[in-house]
Every structure is written in C-alpha cells, then in structure tokens.
C-alpha cells in the first residue's frame, strides 16, 4: 500500500489532469449539435459530481491519522479507478 502522502500527491495530480480533460471535452461539446451537447453535458455533469466526491474523500483522507488514512485509501483508490475508467470511456466517445 502506498504511503498516504504519496498517494495524496498522485491523486491530486490525477484530479488536475481530469479537470483539464473535462475542460477539453466541454470545448468539444460546444462544437456538437444540440443532441450531442445535451448528452455530453449530462455525462460531464456526472463526471464532475464524481470528481467532487473523490476530492471530498481525499480531503478526509488528508485529515485522518495514519491508520485511518490507510483504511480510507482503499476506498478512495476504488473511486479513483472507477472515475478513471469513466473518463477514458467518455474521451473515446467524444474526443475520438
């Protein structure tokens, strides 16, 4: 298991990456027709909600003592993996 501080640094960098990618998808969405925009907007909103949830969990992880942090890390890792998979699916679908 990663050291919680290293894990937090990696997670923060990944969150920044996802935020940038979501911005690119939003720009691409503006080029799509009305139906495409509606679909992309819904999916981006869902991703954004999930990203915010992971960020909140990361904050809690940062406040936790070492034992609790290691326990929480597994939960955050699962959310992170799920969000990453959804982000990749959306990139393939909308970004080509």
Phi, psi and omega in degrees: 000137180293153171297135182305325180291319177295318179300315180297319179296316178296316181296319179298317178298319179294321179297320178296320178298313180298321179299317178296317179296321178295325176297319178297319180294324178294322176297317179296324180300324181295337179276343183281162175290178184302315181294317178297320179296317181297317180294314180295320180299318179297315182291322178294320177300318179297314178298319180296318177299317179293321178298317178297322178296316178296319178300318179297318178295323178294322176300314178298320179298319180295332181273343187285154174289171188302314181295314180294324180298318179295323179293317181289333184302321180297319179294315179296320180300319179297313179298319180298313180298316179297315180295320178299316179297317180294321179297316180296320178298316182291322178298316179298317185292315188256339184255349176086000000 
